[in-house]
Amino acid sequence: NWLSDQVYLSRQKDYKNPFRNMVYENEDERDQILGGLEANSFIQEEKIACRDFVAKIKKLKVYD
């Protein structure tokens, strides 16, 4: 989960970076071109991979 959270935070920094944003008129234009942060395919793939990995670990875990 930590790694998945760090992927999100890293991408979030890109969206908040004034140097990256200065090529766009505003945030709406940026989101139309890049897509919104929540819709970022890399973030979504990482969340799915994390969820699947956690589910696999829970299946392997033996409870007394």
PDBQT receptor file of N, H, CA, C and O in Angstrom, charges set to zero:
ATOM      1  N   ASN A   1       0.831  -1.203   0.000  1.00  0.00    +0.000 N 
ATOM      2  CA  ASN A   1       0.000   0.000   0.000  1.00  0.00    +0.000 C 
ATOM      3  C   ASN A   1       0.865   1.253   0.000  1.00  0.00    +0.000 C 
ATOM      4  O   ASN A   1       0.522   2.253  -0.631  1.00  0.00    +0.000 OA
ATOM      5  N   TRP A   2       1.983   1.197   0.706  1.00  0.00    +0.000 N 
ATOM      6  H   TRP A   2       2.262   0.385   1.219  1.00  0.00    +0.000 HD
ATOM      7  CA  TRP A   2       2.859   2.362   0.764  1.00  0.00    +0.000 C 
ATOM      8  C   TRP A   2       3.331   2.736  -0.638  1.00  0.00    +0.000 C 
ATOM      9  O   TRP A   2       3.307   3.910  -1.008  1.00  0.00    +0.000 OA
ATOM     10  N   LEU A   3       3.756   1.755  -1.410  1.00  0.00    +0.000 N 
ATOM     11  H   LEU A   3       3.776   0.801  -1.109  1.00  0.00    +0.000 HD
ATOM     12  CA  LEU A   3       4.261   2.016  -2.754  1.00  0.00    +0.000 C 
ATOM     13  C   LEU A   3       3.171   2.618  -3.640  1.00  0.00    +0.000 C 
ATOM     14  O   LEU A   3       3.421   3.559  -4.393  1.00  0.00    +0.000 OA
ATOM     15  N   SER A   4       1.985   2.077  -3.547  1.00  0.00    +0.000 N 
ATOM     16  H   SER A   4       1.782   1.312  -2.935  1.00  0.00    +0.000 HD
ATOM     17  CA  SER A   4       0.863   2.603  -4.317  1.00  0.00    +0.000 C 
ATOM     18  C   SER A   4       0.577   4.057  -3.931  1.00  0.00    +0.000 C 
ATOM     19  O   SER A   4       0.319   4.894  -4.795  1.00  0.00    +0.000 OA
ATOM     20  N   ASP A   5       0.623   4.346  -2.651  1.00  0.00    +0.000 N 
ATOM     21  H   ASP A   5       0.833   3.665  -1.948  1.00  0.00    +0.000 HD
ATOM     22  CA  ASP A   5       0.416   5.727  -2.184  1.00  0.00    +0.000 C 
ATOM     23  C   ASP A   5       1.509   6.659  -2.703  1.00  0.00    +0.000 C 
ATOM     24  O   ASP A   5       1.235   7.805  -3.058  1.00  0.00    +0.000 OA
ATOM     25  N   GLN A   6       2.732   6.173  -2.748  1.00  0.00    +0.000 N 
ATOM     26  H   GLN A   6       2.955   5.241  -2.460  1.00  0.00    +0.000 HD
ATOM     27  CA  GLN A   6       3.846   6.994  -3.222  1.00  0.00    +0.000 C 
ATOM     28  C   GLN A   6       3.727   7.292  -4.723  1.00  0.00    +0.000 C 
ATOM     29  O   GLN A   6       4.112   8.373  -5.170  1.00  0.00    +0.000 OA
ATOM     30  N   VAL A   7       3.205   6.356  -5.490  1.00  0.00    +0.000 N 
ATOM     31  H   VAL A   7       2.892   5.478  -5.127  1.00  0.00    +0.000 HD
ATOM     32  CA  VAL A   7       2.961   6.594  -6.921  1.00  0.00    +0.000 C 
ATOM     33  C   VAL A   7       1.989   7.751  -7.067  1.00  0.00    +0.000 C 
ATOM     34  O   VAL A   7       2.207   8.658  -7.870  1.00  0.00    +0.000 OA
ATOM     35  N   TYR A   8       0.915   7.717  -6.288  1.00  0.00    +0.000 N 
ATOM     36  H   TYR A   8       0.737   6.980  -5.636  1.00  0.00    +0.000 HD
ATOM     37  CA  TYR A   8      -0.076   8.796  -6.345  1.00  0.00    +0.000 C 
ATOM     38  C   TYR A   8       0.551  10.133  -5.950  1.00  0.00    +0.000 C 
ATOM     39  O   TYR A   8       0.356  11.138  -6.635  1.00  0.00    +0.000 OA
ATOM     40  N   LEU A   9       1.292  10.148  -4.862  1.00  0.00    +0.000 N 
ATOM     41  H   LEU A   9       1.450   9.332  -4.305  1.00  0.00    +0.000 HD
ATOM     42  CA  LEU A   9       1.897  11.395  -4.387  1.00  0.00    +0.000 C 
ATOM     43  C   LEU A   9       2.914  11.953  -5.394  1.00  0.00    +0.000 C 
ATOM     44  O   LEU A   9       3.027  13.167  -5.565  1.00  0.00    +0.000 OA
ATOM     45  N   SER A  10       3.634  11.069  -6.044  1.00  0.00    +0.000 N 
ATOM     46  H   SER A  10       3.542  10.083  -5.905  1.00  0.00    +0.000 HD
ATOM     47  CA  SER A  10       4.603  11.503  -7.047  1.00  0.00    +0.000 C 
ATOM     48  C   SER A  10       3.901  12.159  -8.232  1.00  0.00    +0.000 C 
ATOM     49  O   SER A  10       4.334  13.206  -8.712  1.00  0.00    +0.000 OA
ATOM     50  N   ARG A  11       2.830  11.549  -8.697  1.00  0.00    +0.000 N 
ATOM     51  H   ARG A  11       2.479  10.698  -8.307  1.00  0.00    +0.000 HD
ATOM     52  CA  ARG A  11       2.074  12.132  -9.814  1.00  0.00    +0.000 C 
ATOM     53  C   ARG A  11       1.380  13.425  -9.375  1.00  0.00    +0.000 C 
ATOM     54  O   ARG A  11       1.248  14.365 -10.158  1.00  0.00    +0.000 OA
ATOM     55  N   GLN A  12       0.947  13.457  -8.133  1.00  0.00    +0.000 N 
ATOM     56  H   GLN A  12       1.054  12.693  -7.497  1.00  0.00    +0.000 HD
ATOM     57  CA  GLN A  12       0.288  14.656  -7.617  1.00  0.00    +0.000 C 
ATOM     58  C   GLN A  12       1.252  15.847  -7.655  1.00  0.00    +0.000 C 
ATOM     59  O   GLN A  12       0.850  16.970  -7.959  1.00  0.00    +0.000 OA
ATOM     60  N   LYS A  13       2.527  15.589  -7.342  1.00  0.00    +0.000 N 
ATOM     61  H   LYS A  13       2.853  14.677  -7.095  1.00  0.00    +0.000 HD
ATOM     62  CA  LYS A  13       3.528  16.663  -7.406  1.00  0.00    +0.000 C 
ATOM     63  C   LYS A  13       3.630  17.211  -8.823  1.00  0.00    +0.000 C 
ATOM     64  O   LYS A  13       3.782  18.418  -9.010  1.00  0.00    +0.000 OA
ATOM     65  N   ASP A  14       3.549  16.337  -9.823  1.00  0.00    +0.000 N 
ATOM     66  H   ASP A  14       3.425  15.356  -9.671  1.00  0.00    +0.000 HD
ATOM     67  CA  ASP A  14       3.597  16.784 -11.216  1.00  0.00    +0.000 C 
ATOM     68  C   ASP A  14       2.439  17.723 -11.535  1.00  0.00    +0.000 C 
ATOM     69  O   ASP A  14       2.608  18.705 -12.258  1.00  0.00    +0.000 OA
ATOM     70  N   TYR A  15       1.275  17.419 -10.999  1.00  0.00    +0.000 N 
ATOM     71  H   TYR A  15       1.137  16.621 -10.412  1.00  0.00    +0.000 HD
ATOM     72  CA  TYR A  15       0.101  18.240 -11.268  1.00  0.00    +0.000 C 
ATOM     73  C   TYR A  15       0.146  19.575 -10.526  1.00  0.00    +0.000 C 
ATOM     74  O   TYR A  15      -0.498  20.538 -10.942  1.00  0.00    +0.000 OA
ATOM     75  N   LYS A  16       0.893  19.635  -9.445  1.00  0.00    +0.000 N 
ATOM     76  H   LYS A  16       1.417  18.853  -9.107  1.00  0.00    +0.000 HD
ATOM     77  CA  LYS A  16       0.984  20.866  -8.659  1.00  0.00    +0.000 C 
ATOM     78  C   LYS A  16       2.224  21.694  -8.991  1.00  0.00    +0.000 C 
ATOM     79  O   LYS A  16       2.354  22.824  -8.519  1.00  0.00    +0.000 OA
ATOM     80  N   ASN A  17       3.126  21.151  -9.790  1.00  0.00    +0.000 N 
ATOM     81  H   ASN A  17       3.020  20.233 -10.173  1.00  0.00    +0.000 HD
ATOM     82  CA  ASN A  17       4.373  21.830 -10.123  1.00  0.00    +0.000 C 
ATOM     83  C   ASN A  17       4.107  23.042 -11.027  1.00  0.00    +0.000 C 
ATOM     84  O   ASN A  17       3.597  22.880 -12.136  1.00  0.00    +0.000 OA
ATOM     85  N   PRO A  18       4.446  24.251 -10.565  1.00  0.00    +0.000 N 
ATOM     86  CA  PRO A  18       4.160  25.443 -11.365  1.00  0.00    +0.000 C 
ATOM     87  C   PRO A  18       4.918  25.462 -12.699  1.00  0.00    +0.000 C 
ATOM     88  O   PRO A  18       4.424  26.023 -13.677  1.00  0.00    +0.000 OA
ATOM     89  N   PHE A  19       6.091  24.865 -12.750  1.00  0.00    +0.000 N 
ATOM     90  H   PHE A  19       6.492  24.409 -11.955  1.00  0.00    +0.000 HD
ATOM     91  CA  PHE A  19       6.851  24.854 -14.000  1.00  0.00    +0.000 C 
ATOM     92  C   PHE A  19       6.201  23.935 -15.041  1.00  0.00    +0.000 C 
ATOM     93  O   PHE A  19       6.234  24.229 -16.236  1.00  0.00    +0.000 OA
ATOM     94  N   ARG A  20       5.626  22.852 -14.598  1.00  0.00    +0.000 N 
ATOM     95  H   ARG A  20       5.600  22.613 -13.627  1.00  0.00    +0.000 HD
ATOM     96  CA  ARG A  20       4.920  21.960 -15.522  1.00  0.00    +0.000 C 
ATOM     97  C   ARG A  20       3.586  22.562 -15.949  1.00  0.00    +0.000 C 
ATOM     98  O   ARG A  20       3.115  22.315 -17.058  1.00  0.00    +0.000 OA
ATOM     99  N   ASN A  21       2.986  23.346 -15.073  1.00  0.00    +0.000 N 
ATOM    100  H   ASN A  21       3.369  23.547 -14.171  1.00  0.00    +0.000 HD
ATOM    101  CA  ASN A  21       1.666  23.910 -15.357  1.00  0.00    +0.000 C 
ATOM    102  C   ASN A  21       1.715  25.203 -16.153  1.00  0.00    +0.000 C 
ATOM    103  O   ASN A  21       0.687  25.645 -16.666  1.00  0.00    +0.000 OA
ATOM    104  N   MET A  22       2.874  25.815 -16.269  1.00  0.00    +0.000 N 
ATOM    105  H   MET A  22       3.710  25.456 -15.852  1.00  0.00    +0.000 HD
ATOM    106  CA  MET A  22       2.900  27.120 -16.932  1.00  0.00    +0.000 C 
ATOM    107  C   MET A  22       2.647  27.045 -18.440  1.00  0.00    +0.000 C 
ATOM    108  O   MET A  22       2.427  28.078 -19.072  1.00  0.00    +0.000 OA
ATOM    109  N   VAL A  23       2.674  25.874 -19.014  1.00  0.00    +0.000 N 
ATOM    110  H   VAL A  23       2.853  25.035 -18.500  1.00  0.00    +0.000 HD
ATOM    111  CA  VAL A  23       2.393  25.762 -20.444  1.00  0.00    +0.000 C 
ATOM    112  C   VAL A  23       0.893  25.712 -20.730  1.00  0.00    +0.000 C 
ATOM    113  O   VAL A  23       0.480  25.758 -21.889  1.00  0.00    +0.000 OA
ATOM    114  N   TYR A  24       0.086  25.620 -19.690  1.00  0.00    +0.000 N 
ATOM    115  H   TYR A  24       0.421  25.584 -18.748  1.00  0.00    +0.000 HD
ATOM    116  CA  TYR A  24      -1.364  25.556 -19.842  1.00  0.00    +0.000 C 
ATOM    117  C   TYR A  24      -1.982  26.861 -19.354  1.00  0.00    +0.000 C 
ATOM    118  O   TYR A  24      -1.447  27.516 -18.459  1.00  0.00    +0.000 OA
ATOM    119  N   GLU A  25      -3.105  27.229 -19.944  1.00  0.00    +0.000 N 
ATOM    120  H   GLU A  25      -3.540  26.697 -20.670  1.00  0.00    +0.000 HD
ATOM    121  CA  GLU A  25      -3.814  28.444 -19.530  1.00  0.00    +0.000 C 
ATOM    122  C   GLU A  25      -4.338  28.317 -18.103  1.00  0.00    +0.000 C 
ATOM    123  O   GLU A  25      -4.288  29.267 -17.321  1.00  0.00    +0.000 OA
ATOM    124  N   ASN A  26      -4.841  27.130 -17.778  1.00  0.00    +0.000 N 
ATOM    125  H   ASN A  26      -4.883  26.358 -18.412  1.00  0.00    +0.000 HD
ATOM    126  CA  ASN A  26      -5.402  26.895 -16.442  1.00  0.00    +0.000 C 
ATOM    127  C   ASN A  26      -5.467  25.388 -16.183  1.00  0.00    +0.000 C 
ATOM    128  O   ASN A  26      -5.085  24.586 -17.035  1.00  0.00    +0.000 OA
ATOM    129  N   GLU A  27      -5.944  25.022 -15.020  1.00  0.00    +0.000 N 
ATOM    130  H   GLU A  27      -6.254  25.674 -14.328  1.00  0.00    +0.000 HD
ATOM    131  CA  GLU A  27      -6.001  23.613 -14.639  1.00  0.00    +0.000 C 
ATOM    132  C   GLU A  27      -6.971  22.814 -15.513  1.00  0.00    +0.000 C 
ATOM    133  O   GLU A  27      -6.736  21.641 -15.802  1.00  0.00    +0.000 OA
ATOM    134  N   ASP A  28      -8.056  23.459 -15.927  1.00  0.00    +0.000 N 
ATOM    135  H   ASP A  28      -8.247  24.413 -15.693  1.00  0.00    +0.000 HD
ATOM    136  CA  ASP A  28      -9.017  22.764 -16.786  1.00  0.00    +0.000 C 
ATOM    137  C   ASP A  28      -8.393  22.374 -18.121  1.00  0.00    +0.000 C 
ATOM    138  O   ASP A  28      -8.617  21.269 -18.617  1.00  0.00    +0.000 OA
ATOM    139  N   GLU A  29      -7.610  23.281 -18.702  1.00  0.00    +0.000 N 
ATOM    140  H   GLU A  29      -7.428  24.179 -18.300  1.00  0.00    +0.000 HD
ATOM    141  CA  GLU A  29      -6.936  22.966 -19.954  1.00  0.00    +0.000 C 
ATOM    142  C   GLU A  29      -5.935  21.824 -19.747  1.00  0.00    +0.000 C 
ATOM    143  O   GLU A  29      -5.853  20.905 -20.562  1.00  0.00    +0.000 OA
ATOM    144  N   ARG A  30      -5.185  21.892 -18.663  1.00  0.00    +0.000 N 
ATOM    145  H   ARG A  30      -5.252  22.639 -18.001  1.00  0.00    +0.000 HD
ATOM    146  CA  ARG A  30      -4.220  20.829 -18.354  1.00  0.00    +0.000 C 
ATOM    147  C   ARG A  30      -4.920  19.479 -18.224  1.00  0.00    +0.000 C 
ATOM    148  O   ARG A  30      -4.455  18.471 -18.758  1.00  0.00    +0.000 OA
ATOM    149  N   ASP A  31      -6.042  19.473 -17.508  1.00  0.00    +0.000 N 
ATOM    150  H   ASP A  31      -6.419  20.292 -17.074  1.00  0.00    +0.000 HD
ATOM    151  CA  ASP A  31      -6.761  18.224 -17.301  1.00  0.00    +0.000 C 
ATOM    152  C   ASP A  31      -7.388  17.701 -18.591  1.00  0.00    +0.000 C 
ATOM    153  O   ASP A  31      -7.520  16.490 -18.767  1.00  0.00    +0.000 OA
ATOM    154  N   GLN A  32      -7.775  18.600 -19.493  1.00  0.00    +0.000 N 
ATOM    155  H   GLN A  32      -7.668  19.584 -19.351  1.00  0.00    +0.000 HD
ATOM    156  CA  GLN A  32      -8.305  18.160 -20.781  1.00  0.00    +0.000 C 
ATOM    157  C   GLN A  32      -7.217  17.504 -21.621  1.00  0.00    +0.000 C 
ATOM    158  O   GLN A  32      -7.482  16.553 -22.356  1.00  0.00    +0.000 OA
ATOM    159  N   ILE A  33      -6.008  18.006 -21.513  1.00  0.00    +0.000 N 
ATOM    160  H   ILE A  33      -5.793  18.779 -20.915  1.00  0.00    +0.000 HD
ATOM    161  CA  ILE A  33      -4.895  17.476 -22.301  1.00  0.00    +0.000 C 
ATOM    162  C   ILE A  33      -4.298  16.232 -21.650  1.00  0.00    +0.000 C 
ATOM    163  O   ILE A  33      -4.121  15.208 -22.309  1.00  0.00    +0.000 OA
ATOM    164  N   LEU A  34      -3.989  16.321 -20.359  1.00  0.00    +0.000 N 
ATOM    165  H   LEU A  34      -4.133  17.153 -19.823  1.00  0.00    +0.000 HD
ATOM    166  CA  LEU A  34      -3.332  15.218 -19.661  1.00  0.00    +0.000 C 
ATOM    167  C   LEU A  34      -4.305  14.228 -19.032  1.00  0.00    +0.000 C 
ATOM    168  O   LEU A  34      -3.959  13.071 -18.796  1.00  0.00    +0.000 OA
ATOM    169  N   GLY A  35      -5.502  14.681 -18.769  1.00  0.00    +0.000 N 
ATOM    170  H   GLY A  35      -5.783  15.621 -18.961  1.00  0.00    +0.000 HD
ATOM    171  CA  GLY A  35      -6.443  13.900 -17.976  1.00  0.00    +0.000 C 
ATOM    172  C   GLY A  35      -6.272  14.292 -16.521  1.00  0.00    +0.000 C 
ATOM    173  O   GLY A  35      -5.214  14.777 -16.120  1.00  0.00    +0.000 OA
ATOM    174  N   GLY A  36      -7.287  14.086 -15.752  1.00  0.00    +0.000 N 
ATOM    175  H   GLY A  36      -8.147  13.692 -16.077  1.00  0.00    +0.000 HD
ATOM    176  CA  GLY A  36      -7.212  14.437 -14.340  1.00  0.00    +0.000 C 
ATOM    177  C   GLY A  36      -6.316  13.491 -13.564  1.00  0.00    +0.000 C 
ATOM    178  O   GLY A  36      -6.029  12.380 -14.009  1.00  0.00    +0.000 OA
ATOM    179  N   LEU A  37      -5.889  13.932 -12.426  1.00  0.00    +0.000 N 
ATOM    180  H   LEU A  37      -6.122  14.835 -12.064  1.00  0.00    +0.000 HD
ATOM    181  CA  LEU A  37      -5.008  13.126 -11.578  1.00  0.00    +0.000 C 
ATOM    182  C   LEU A  37      -5.671  11.803 -11.204  1.00  0.00    +0.000 C 
ATOM    183  O   LEU A  37      -5.036  10.750 -11.271  1.00  0.00    +0.000 OA
ATOM    184  N   GLU A  38      -6.926  11.850 -10.815  1.00  0.00    +0.000 N 
ATOM    185  H   GLU A  38      -7.442  12.704 -10.760  1.00  0.00    +0.000 HD
ATOM    186  CA  GLU A  38      -7.640  10.631 -10.401  1.00  0.00    +0.000 C 
ATOM    187  C   GLU A  38      -7.860   9.678 -11.569  1.00  0.00    +0.000 C 
ATOM    188  O   GLU A  38      -8.000   8.473 -11.362  1.00  0.00    +0.000 OA
ATOM    189  N   ALA A  39      -7.892  10.198 -12.789  1.00  0.00    +0.000 N 
ATOM    190  H   ALA A  39      -7.778  11.177 -12.958  1.00  0.00    +0.000 HD
ATOM    191  CA  ALA A  39      -8.124   9.362 -13.970  1.00  0.00    +0.000 C 
ATOM    192  C   ALA A  39      -6.824   8.867 -14.598  1.00  0.00    +0.000 C 
ATOM    193  O   ALA A  39      -6.861   8.166 -15.609  1.00  0.00    +0.000 OA
ATOM    194  N   ASN A  40      -5.691   9.213 -14.025  1.00  0.00    +0.000 N 
ATOM    195  H   ASN A  40      -5.661   9.782 -13.203  1.00  0.00    +0.000 HD
ATOM    196  CA  ASN A  40      -4.394   8.824 -14.581  1.00  0.00    +0.000 C 
ATOM    197  C   ASN A  40      -4.298   7.302 -14.669  1.00  0.00    +0.000 C 
ATOM    198  O   ASN A  40      -4.459   6.603 -13.668  1.00  0.00    +0.000 OA
ATOM    199  N   SER A  41      -4.037   6.799 -15.867  1.00  0.00    +0.000 N 
ATOM    200  H   SER A  41      -3.907   7.367 -16.680  1.00  0.00    +0.000 HD
ATOM    201  CA  SER A  41      -4.040   5.354 -16.081  1.00  0.00    +0.000 C 
ATOM    202  C   SER A  41      -2.943   4.646 -15.281  1.00  0.00    +0.000 C 
ATOM    203  O   SER A  41      -3.152   3.533 -14.800  1.00  0.00    +0.000 OA
ATOM    204  N   PHE A  42      -1.796   5.272 -15.137  1.00  0.00    +0.000 N 
ATOM    205  H   PHE A  42      -1.626   6.177 -15.528  1.00  0.00    +0.000 HD
ATOM    206  CA  PHE A  42      -0.717   4.656 -14.368  1.00  0.00    +0.000 C 
ATOM    207  C   PHE A  42      -1.123   4.479 -12.911  1.00  0.00    +0.000 C 
ATOM    208  O   PHE A  42      -0.861   3.437 -12.310  1.00  0.00    +0.000 OA
ATOM    209  N   ILE A  43      -1.760   5.491 -12.349  1.00  0.00    +0.000 N 
ATOM    210  H   ILE A  43      -1.973   6.338 -12.837  1.00  0.00    +0.000 HD
ATOM    211  CA  ILE A  43      -2.221   5.423 -10.956  1.00  0.00    +0.000 C 
ATOM    212  C   ILE A  43      -3.282   4.336 -10.820  1.00  0.00    +0.000 C 
ATOM    213  O   ILE A  43      -3.254   3.547  -9.875  1.00  0.00    +0.000 OA
ATOM    214  N   GLN A  44      -4.215   4.298 -11.763  1.00  0.00    +0.000 N 
ATOM    215  H   GLN A  44      -4.238   4.939 -12.530  1.00  0.00    +0.000 HD
ATOM    216  CA  GLN A  44      -5.274   3.298 -11.706  1.00  0.00    +0.000 C 
ATOM    217  C   GLN A  44      -4.714   1.879 -11.807  1.00  0.00    +0.000 C 
ATOM    218  O   GLN A  44      -5.146   0.985 -11.079  1.00  0.00    +0.000 OA
ATOM    219  N   GLU A  45      -3.761   1.676 -12.704  1.00  0.00    +0.000 N 
ATOM    220  H   GLU A  45      -3.410   2.403 -13.295  1.00  0.00    +0.000 HD
ATOM    221  CA  GLU A  45      -3.130   0.354 -12.834  1.00  0.00    +0.000 C 
ATOM    222  C   GLU A  45      -2.414  -0.041 -11.548  1.00  0.00    +0.000 C 
ATOM    223  O   GLU A  45      -2.483  -1.195 -11.126  1.00  0.00    +0.000 OA
ATOM    224  N   GLU A  46      -1.738   0.901 -10.933  1.00  0.00    +0.000 N 
ATOM    225  H   GLU A  46      -1.682   1.838 -11.276  1.00  0.00    +0.000 HD
ATOM    226  CA  GLU A  46      -1.013   0.618  -9.693  1.00  0.00    +0.000 C 
ATOM    227  C   GLU A  46      -1.981   0.263  -8.562  1.00  0.00    +0.000 C 
ATOM    228  O   GLU A  46      -1.706  -0.639  -7.771  1.00  0.00    +0.000 OA
ATOM    229  N   LYS A  47      -3.114   0.971  -8.482  1.00  0.00    +0.000 N 
ATOM    230  H   LYS A  47      -3.338   1.704  -9.125  1.00  0.00    +0.000 HD
ATOM    231  CA  LYS A  47      -4.112   0.670  -7.456  1.00  0.00    +0.000 C 
ATOM    232  C   LYS A  47      -4.661  -0.736  -7.631  1.00  0.00    +0.000 C 
ATOM    233  O   LYS A  47      -4.835  -1.467  -6.656  1.00  0.00    +0.000 OA
ATOM    234  N   ILE A  48      -4.933  -1.116  -8.880  1.00  0.00    +0.000 N 
ATOM    235  H   ILE A  48      -4.791  -0.523  -9.673  1.00  0.00    +0.000 HD
ATOM    236  CA  ILE A  48      -5.450  -2.459  -9.160  1.00  0.00    +0.000 C 
ATOM    237  C   ILE A  48      -4.410  -3.510  -8.806  1.00  0.00    +0.000 C 
ATOM    238  O   ILE A  48      -4.732  -4.521  -8.181  1.00  0.00    +0.000 OA
ATOM    239  N   ALA A  49      -3.162  -3.275  -9.203  1.00  0.00    +0.000 N 
ATOM    240  H   ALA A  49      -2.900  -2.454  -9.711  1.00  0.00    +0.000 HD
ATOM    241  CA  ALA A  49      -2.091  -4.227  -8.898  1.00  0.00    +0.000 C 
ATOM    242  C   ALA A  49      -1.911  -4.373  -7.390  1.00  0.00    +0.000 C 
ATOM    243  O   ALA A  49      -1.712  -5.483  -6.896  1.00  0.00    +0.000 OA
ATOM    244  N   CYS A  50      -1.978  -3.290  -6.672  1.00  0.00    +0.000 N 
ATOM    245  H   CYS A  50      -2.140  -2.388  -7.073  1.00  0.00    +0.000 HD
ATOM    246  CA  CYS A  50      -1.837  -3.322  -5.208  1.00  0.00    +0.000 C 
ATOM    247  C   CYS A  50      -2.988  -4.098  -4.582  1.00  0.00    +0.000 C 
ATOM    248  O   CYS A  50      -2.777  -4.953  -3.721  1.00  0.00    +0.000 OA
ATOM    249  N   ARG A  51      -4.204  -3.795  -5.020  1.00  0.00    +0.000 N 
ATOM    250  H   ARG A  51      -4.376  -3.101  -5.719  1.00  0.00    +0.000 HD
ATOM    251  CA  ARG A  51      -5.381  -4.492  -4.490  1.00  0.00    +0.000 C 
ATOM    252  C   ARG A  51      -5.281  -5.993  -4.740  1.00  0.00    +0.000 C 
ATOM    253  O   ARG A  51      -5.561  -6.793  -3.847  1.00  0.00    +0.000 OA
ATOM    254  N   ASP A  52      -4.879  -6.379  -5.963  1.00  0.00    +0.000 N 
ATOM    255  H   ASP A  52      -4.651  -5.729  -6.688  1.00  0.00    +0.000 HD
ATOM    256  CA  ASP A  52      -4.747  -7.797  -6.302  1.00  0.00    +0.000 C 
ATOM    257  C   ASP A  52      -3.655  -8.468  -5.471  1.00  0.00    +0.000 C 
ATOM    258  O   ASP A  52      -3.820  -9.602  -5.024  1.00  0.00    +0.000 OA
ATOM    259  N   PHE A  53      -2.541  -7.767  -5.266  1.00  0.00    +0.000 N 
ATOM    260  H   PHE A  53      -2.407  -6.845  -5.630  1.00  0.00    +0.000 HD
ATOM    261  CA  PHE A  53      -1.446  -8.319  -4.475  1.00  0.00    +0.000 C 
ATOM    262  C   PHE A  53      -1.873  -8.536  -3.030  1.00  0.00    +0.000 C 
ATOM    263  O   PHE A  53      -1.578  -9.576  -2.442  1.00  0.00    +0.000 OA
ATOM    264  N   VAL A  54      -2.559  -7.567  -2.463  1.00  0.00    +0.000 N 
ATOM    265  H   VAL A  54      -2.798  -6.722  -2.941  1.00  0.00    +0.000 HD
ATOM    266  CA  VAL A  54      -3.038  -7.687  -1.077  1.00  0.00    +0.000 C 
ATOM    267  C   VAL A  54      -4.009  -8.859  -0.966  1.00  0.00    +0.000 C 
ATOM    268  O   VAL A  54      -3.967  -9.602   0.014  1.00  0.00    +0.000 OA
ATOM    269  N   ALA A  55      -4.872  -9.031  -1.947  1.00  0.00    +0.000 N 
ATOM    270  H   ALA A  55      -4.906  -8.427  -2.743  1.00  0.00    +0.000 HD
ATOM    271  CA  ALA A  55      -5.816 -10.146  -1.935  1.00  0.00    +0.000 C 
ATOM    272  C   ALA A  55      -5.077 -11.489  -1.979  1.00  0.00    +0.000 C 
ATOM    273  O   ALA A  55      -5.460 -12.430  -1.284  1.00  0.00    +0.000 OA
ATOM    274  N   LYS A  56      -4.037 -11.576  -2.783  1.00  0.00    +0.000 N 
ATOM    275  H   LYS A  56      -3.727 -10.812  -3.347  1.00  0.00    +0.000 HD
ATOM    276  CA  LYS A  56      -3.247 -12.812  -2.853  1.00  0.00    +0.000 C 
ATOM    277  C   LYS A  56      -2.562 -13.106  -1.525  1.00  0.00    +0.000 C 
ATOM    278  O   LYS A  56      -2.523 -14.254  -1.081  1.00  0.00    +0.000 OA
ATOM    279  N   ILE A  57      -2.030 -12.081  -0.902  1.00  0.00    +0.000 N 
ATOM    280  H   ILE A  57      -2.062 -11.149  -1.262  1.00  0.00    +0.000 HD
ATOM    281  CA  ILE A  57      -1.361 -12.250   0.397  1.00  0.00    +0.000 C 
ATOM    282  C   ILE A  57      -2.360 -12.729   1.440  1.00  0.00    +0.000 C 
ATOM    283  O   ILE A  57      -2.044 -13.607   2.243  1.00  0.00    +0.000 OA
ATOM    284  N   LYS A  58      -3.555 -12.166   1.435  1.00  0.00    +0.000 N 
ATOM    285  H   LYS A  58      -3.812 -11.453   0.783  1.00  0.00    +0.000 HD
ATOM    286  CA  LYS A  58      -4.570 -12.576   2.405  1.00  0.00    +0.000 C 
ATOM    287  C   LYS A  58      -4.963 -14.033   2.214  1.00  0.00    +0.000 C 
ATOM    288  O   LYS A  58      -5.245 -14.728   3.190  1.00  0.00    +0.000 OA
ATOM    289  N   LYS A  59      -4.987 -14.508   0.962  1.00  0.00    +0.000 N 
ATOM    290  H   LYS A  59      -4.757 -13.944   0.169  1.00  0.00    +0.000 HD
ATOM    291  CA  LYS A  59      -5.294 -15.914   0.699  1.00  0.00    +0.000 C 
ATOM    292  C   LYS A  59      -4.201 -16.832   1.230  1.00  0.00    +0.000 C 
ATOM    293  O   LYS A  59      -4.486 -17.943   1.677  1.00  0.00    +0.000 OA
ATOM    294  N   LEU A  60      -2.957 -16.378   1.182  1.00  0.00    +0.000 N 
ATOM    295  H   LEU A  60      -2.725 -15.475   0.819  1.00  0.00    +0.000 HD
ATOM    296  CA  LEU A  60      -1.840 -17.191   1.631  1.00  0.00    +0.000 C 
ATOM    297  C   LEU A  60      -1.675 -17.201   3.143  1.00  0.00    +0.000 C 
ATOM    298  O   LEU A  60      -1.109 -18.135   3.710  1.00  0.00    +0.000 OA
ATOM    299  N   LYS A  61      -2.166 -16.172   3.780  1.00  0.00    +0.000 N 
ATOM    300  H   LYS A  61      -2.626 -15.412   3.320  1.00  0.00    +0.000 HD
ATOM    301  CA  LYS A  61      -2.001 -16.028   5.218  1.00  0.00    +0.000 C 
ATOM    302  C   LYS A  61      -2.822 -17.078   5.942  1.00  0.00    +0.000 C 
ATOM    303  O   LYS A  61      -4.007 -17.260   5.662  1.00  0.00    +0.000 OA
ATOM    304  N   VAL A  62      -2.188 -17.759   6.866  1.00  0.00    +0.000 N 
ATOM    305  H   VAL A  62      -1.225 -17.611   7.093  1.00  0.00    +0.000 HD
ATOM    306  CA  VAL A  62      -2.846 -18.825   7.625  1.00  0.00    +0.000 C 
ATOM    307  C   VAL A  62      -3.189 -18.287   9.015  1.00  0.00    +0.000 C 
ATOM    308  O   VAL A  62      -2.339 -17.738   9.716  1.00  0.00    +0.000 OA
ATOM    309  N   TYR A  63      -4.445 -18.458   9.388  1.00  0.00    +0.000 N 
ATOM    310  H   TYR A  63      -5.136 -18.904   8.819  1.00  0.00    +0.000 HD
ATOM    311  CA  TYR A  63      -4.886 -18.012  10.719  1.00  0.00    +0.000 C 
ATOM    312  C   TYR A  63      -5.077 -19.226  11.616  1.00  0.00    +0.000 C 
ATOM    313  O   TYR A  63      -5.565 -20.267  11.176  1.00  0.00    +0.000 OA
ATOM    314  N   ASP A  64      -4.690 -19.082  12.863  1.00  0.00    +0.000 N 
ATOM    315  H   ASP A  64      -4.294 -18.237  13.220  1.00  0.00    +0.000 HD
ATOM    316  CA  ASP A  64      -4.849 -20.186  13.833  1.00  0.00    +0.000 C 
ATOM    317  C   ASP A  64      -6.228 -20.178  14.427  1.00  0.00    +0.000 C 
ATOM    318  O   ASP A  64      -6.547 -21.027  15.259  1.00  0.00    +0.000 OA
TER     319      ASP A  64
